[in-house]
Amino acid sequence: MTDDQELMTAIQSGDAQAYEAAVKKHLKSISHYAFRMLGNSKDTEDITQETFLRLWTHADTWRGEKSSVSTWLHRIAHNLCIDYLRKDKSSVTSEYLDEMEMDDRPMDAPDNTDKLTALKQALELLPERQRSALVLNHYHGFSNREIAEIMDISVDALESILARARRGLKALLLGKSSSSAEKSL
């Protein structure tokens, strides 16, 4: 029996300590994913809280032979984020840029701040499925198979979405850098 199976079996039987251990193990990853999808702390907290509430109330729906606990939780968070974004189209906020994680970039690299800001702004402009695929792939390191499972699509469809997302991101970043260069002339 794997650690995931033992943990989920304990949660399914109402073990609060196992639940706390699962939350502690996955909280940072789920919270980061929700923040990158939604762009602000309040909504991130709401989605993260709802994700872990569903861990407790729907633990019996997890199938260990189908996915890891991490993949299952990310799928729950993904679905909650998508539902939220569909309801609230004003998800892009300035708070998103204000709350960049300081450990994501070297402190002594001001150029990196500008590049990171441009990247985050461009990422916000991508369609939600493309943004989600990139966030799961590049920020969370999930495999294509795991991402396809989280997003409930085929691996081929995911690869197509990732290719479009990368092209779109490149076009947005090149467009921003060339328009910035033109403004400085």
Kinemage of the C-alpha trace (Angstrom):
@kinemage 1
@onewidth
@group {chain A} dominant
@subgroup {mainchain}
@vectorlist {calphas} color= white
{ca met a 1} P 0.000 0.000 0.000
{ca thr a 2} L 1.387 3.440 -0.940
{ca asp a 3} L 1.524 6.485 1.308
{ca asp a 4} L -1.299 8.041 -0.745
{ca gln a 5} L -3.467 4.973 -0.271
{ca glu a 6} L -2.813 4.825 3.466
{ca leu a 7} L -3.509 8.529 3.858
{ca met a 8} L -6.724 8.444 1.846
{ca thr a 9} L -7.957 5.281 3.570
{ca ala a 10} L -7.460 7.024 6.914
{ca ile a 11} L -9.232 10.175 5.686
{ca gln a 12} L -12.113 8.085 4.344
{ca ser a 13} L -12.546 6.602 7.806
{ca gly a 14} L -12.656 10.084 9.389
{ca asp a 15} L -9.080 10.379 10.661
{ca ala a 16} L -8.582 14.111 11.272
{ca gln a 17} L -4.814 13.714 11.735
{ca ala a 18} L -4.494 12.078 8.318
{ca tyr a 19} L -6.538 14.927 6.845
{ca glu a 20} L -4.260 17.496 8.485
{ca ala a 21} L -1.216 15.646 7.124
{ca ala a 22} L -2.681 15.692 3.602
{ca val a 23} L -3.486 19.399 3.858
{ca lys a 24} L 0.009 20.153 5.128
{ca lys a 25} L 1.549 18.085 2.324
{ca his a 26} L -0.451 19.640 -0.536
{ca leu a 27} L -1.471 23.120 0.686
{ca lys a 28} L 1.401 25.077 -0.857
{ca ser a 29} L 1.087 23.447 -4.275
{ca ile a 30} L -2.707 23.846 -4.464
{ca ser a 31} L -2.533 27.421 -3.208
{ca his a 32} L 0.165 28.360 -5.748
{ca tyr a 33} L -1.818 26.781 -8.566
{ca ala a 34} L -5.007 28.626 -7.606
{ca phe a 35} L -3.116 31.909 -7.272
{ca arg a 36} L -1.534 31.566 -10.695
{ca met a 37} L -4.947 30.815 -12.162
{ca leu a 38} L -6.929 33.515 -10.341
{ca gly a 39} L -4.437 36.236 -9.566
{ca asn a 40} L -5.530 37.360 -6.114
{ca ser a 41} L -5.299 36.205 -2.520
{ca lys a 42} L -8.956 36.288 -1.517
{ca asp a 43} L -10.133 34.068 -4.363
{ca thr a 44} L -7.082 31.846 -3.962
{ca glu a 45} L -7.934 31.283 -0.300
{ca asp a 46} L -11.556 30.496 -1.175
{ca ile a 47} L -10.616 27.989 -3.882
{ca thr a 48} L -7.917 26.394 -1.727
{ca gln a 49} L -10.297 26.065 1.201
{ca glu a 50} L -13.000 24.537 -1.007
{ca thr a 51} L -10.462 22.115 -2.514
{ca phe a 52} L -9.497 20.801 0.906
{ca leu a 53} L -13.093 20.731 2.082
{ca arg a 54} L -13.784 18.440 -0.861
{ca leu a 55} L -10.802 16.308 0.130
{ca trp a 56} L -12.568 15.692 3.443
{ca thr a 57} L -16.108 15.292 2.098
{ca his a 58} L -15.322 13.413 -1.119
{ca ala a 59} L -12.306 11.312 -0.124
{ca asp a 60} L -14.277 8.197 -1.021
{ca thr a 61} L -14.341 9.259 -4.693
{ca trp a 62} L -10.530 9.144 -5.023
{ca arg a 63} L -9.285 6.163 -6.994
{ca gly a 64} L -5.656 5.351 -6.258
{ca glu a 65} L -5.286 3.200 -9.342
{ca lys a 66} L -6.318 6.169 -11.489
{ca ser a 67} L -4.363 9.092 -10.027
{ca ser a 68} L -2.164 10.285 -7.201
{ca val a 69} L -3.671 12.401 -4.435
{ca ser a 70} L -1.778 15.405 -5.800
{ca thr a 71} L -3.235 14.946 -9.288
{ca trp a 72} L -6.724 14.436 -7.844
{ca leu a 73} L -6.492 17.591 -5.688
{ca his a 74} L -5.149 19.639 -8.593
{ca arg a 75} L -8.058 18.476 -10.722
{ca ile a 76} L -10.499 19.600 -8.031
{ca ala a 77} L -8.700 22.958 -7.763
{ca his a 78} L -8.575 23.266 -11.555
{ca asn a 79} L -12.310 22.660 -11.897
{ca leu a 80} L -13.089 25.129 -9.112
{ca cys a 81} L -10.838 27.765 -10.732
{ca ile a 82} L -12.425 27.262 -14.152
{ca asp a 83} L -15.916 27.523 -12.651
{ca tyr a 84} L -14.894 30.692 -10.840
{ca leu a 85} L -13.310 32.240 -13.949
{ca arg a 86} L -16.425 31.518 -15.983
{ca lys a 87} L -18.563 33.256 -13.371
{ca asp a 88} L -16.208 36.167 -12.817
{ca lys a 89} L -14.529 37.377 -15.995
{ca ser a 90} L -12.759 40.142 -14.056
{ca ser a 91} L -10.205 37.744 -12.619
{ca val a 92} L -7.139 39.709 -13.713
{ca thr a 93} L -6.224 42.095 -10.912
{ca ser a 94} L -3.290 44.280 -10.029
{ca glu a 95} L -2.988 42.322 -6.788
{ca tyr a 96} L -1.674 39.442 -8.906
{ca leu a 97} L 1.489 41.373 -9.670
{ca asp a 98} L 1.777 42.789 -6.160
{ca glu a 99} L 1.932 39.327 -4.629
{ca met a 100} L 4.788 37.818 -6.642
{ca glu a 101} L 6.705 35.343 -4.550
{ca met a 102} L 10.047 36.798 -3.606
{ca asp a 103} L 11.746 33.402 -3.661
{ca asp a 104} L 10.846 32.958 -7.348
{ca arg a 105} L 13.546 35.385 -8.427
{ca pro a 106} L 16.966 36.564 -7.239
{ca met a 107} L 16.760 39.648 -5.019
{ca asp a 108} L 19.631 41.430 -6.780
{ca ala a 109} L 18.217 41.153 -10.291
{ca pro a 110} L 15.989 44.138 -11.154
{ca asp a 111} L 15.865 43.058 -14.816
{ca asn a 112} L 14.301 39.801 -13.676
{ca thr a 113} L 11.491 41.742 -11.990
{ca asp a 114} L 10.566 43.425 -15.276
{ca lys a 115} L 10.764 40.145 -17.159
{ca leu a 116} L 8.717 38.341 -14.523
{ca thr a 117} L 6.090 41.092 -14.558
{ca ala a 118} L 5.867 40.939 -18.360
{ca leu a 119} L 5.595 37.154 -18.240
{ca lys a 120} L 2.832 37.224 -15.622
{ca gln a 121} L 0.908 39.879 -17.546
{ca ala a 122} L 1.195 37.880 -20.764
{ca leu a 123} L 0.154 34.706 -18.952
{ca glu a 124} L -2.973 36.491 -17.691
{ca leu a 125} L -3.949 37.297 -21.276
{ca leu a 126} L -3.929 33.679 -22.426
{ca pro a 127} L -7.220 31.774 -22.590
{ca glu a 128} L -7.918 29.934 -19.326
{ca arg a 129} L -7.194 26.432 -20.713
{ca gln a 130} L -3.845 27.516 -22.157
{ca arg a 131} L -2.886 29.350 -18.964
{ca ser a 132} L -3.886 26.355 -16.851
{ca ala a 133} L -1.876 23.922 -18.983
{ca leu a 134} L 1.243 26.112 -18.808
{ca val a 135} L 0.931 26.673 -15.063
{ca leu a 136} L 0.575 22.955 -14.391
{ca asn a 137} L 3.454 22.120 -16.731
{ca his a 138} L 6.016 24.808 -15.973
{ca tyr a 139} L 5.238 25.922 -12.423
{ca his a 140} L 4.129 22.618 -10.936
{ca gly a 141} L 6.092 20.167 -13.082
{ca phe a 142} L 3.249 17.760 -13.808
{ca ser a 143} L 3.718 15.345 -16.688
{ca asn a 144} L 1.557 15.697 -19.794
{ca arg a 145} L -0.393 12.607 -18.772
{ca glu a 146} L -1.110 14.057 -15.311
{ca ile a 147} L -2.120 17.433 -16.746
{ca ala a 148} L -4.416 15.770 -19.273
{ca glu a 149} L -6.046 13.893 -16.408
{ca ile a 150} L -6.438 17.059 -14.315
{ca met a 151} L -7.954 18.943 -17.258
{ca asp a 152} L -10.013 15.932 -18.367
{ca ile a 153} L -8.667 15.926 -21.923
{ca ser a 154} L -6.519 13.601 -24.022
{ca val a 155} L -2.727 13.895 -24.012
{ca asp a 156} L -2.843 14.853 -27.720
{ca ala a 157} L -5.319 17.647 -26.969
{ca leu a 158} L -3.108 18.836 -24.110
{ca glu a 159} L -0.026 18.914 -26.331
{ca ser a 160} L -1.951 20.998 -28.842
{ca ile a 161} L -3.090 23.383 -26.091
{ca leu a 162} L 0.474 23.676 -24.770
{ca ala a 163} L 1.828 24.404 -28.262
{ca arg a 164} L -0.794 27.127 -28.815
{ca ala a 165} L -0.120 28.518 -25.345
{ca arg a 166} L 3.621 28.728 -25.964
{ca arg a 167} L 3.091 30.390 -29.361
{ca gly a 168} L 0.607 32.812 -27.824
{ca leu a 169} L 2.876 33.610 -24.910
{ca lys a 170} L 5.817 34.149 -27.252
{ca ala a 171} L 3.751 36.463 -29.460
{ca leu a 172} L 2.529 38.428 -26.445
{ca leu a 173} L 6.029 38.771 -25.009
{ca leu a 174} L 7.599 39.722 -28.337
{ca gly a 175} L 4.771 42.168 -28.949
{ca lys a 176} L 5.297 43.739 -25.535
{ca ser a 177} L 9.071 43.989 -25.921
{ca ser a 178} L 8.831 45.468 -29.422
{ca ser a 179} L 6.139 47.951 -28.359
{ca ser a 180} L 8.267 48.903 -25.326
{ca ala a 181} L 11.249 49.427 -27.607
{ca glu a 182} L 9.152 51.574 -29.959
{ca lys a 183} L 7.929 53.718 -27.049
{ca ser a 184} L 11.488 54.367 -25.920
{ca leu a 185} L 12.541 55.691 -29.364
